[in-house]
Amino acid sequence: FGPIGFDVGMFMANMIFAWMRQAITGNQHAAHLYKGYVLDVWRQFADKFLAAWRLAKPDNAAALSSLLPASALLSYQQTFMISILQDSIGFAACELLRRVLGVAKVDGIETIADSGQQQHAKISLIQIACQLLSIYRDVRFIEEIEGFLTIS
């Protein structure tokens, strides 16, 4: 068990690694797909999570529908989902740094044949992670991070 946003953040980080490898080695079509997956994983998670929440029986404390008026419940759900999104982005950023700077390297980055491209990818990933860490608590919509997914 752990924070809800942890697994989503790990998946986002892995899609960023895959995007970076494809982008830095010139496979723009695959890079575009992986970049889209970074955003899509959040959208899919949020849709499924909220659908499950709506299906919760009224006597289930997690449903909160028996405890809160509809407008307050909607506001709470929005705030809760933003918190999970922010956690997911923060975990993704930390995973990027851990896998680039730590001992658990990413094969997709480490096996880039051209050492210049490999270094460029690593520097870009560190910069992306630092940017995400500087803004993750202010993010309200997943689309806000797309502009940070660039190669420096």
Disulfide bonds with the S-S distance in Angstrom:
none
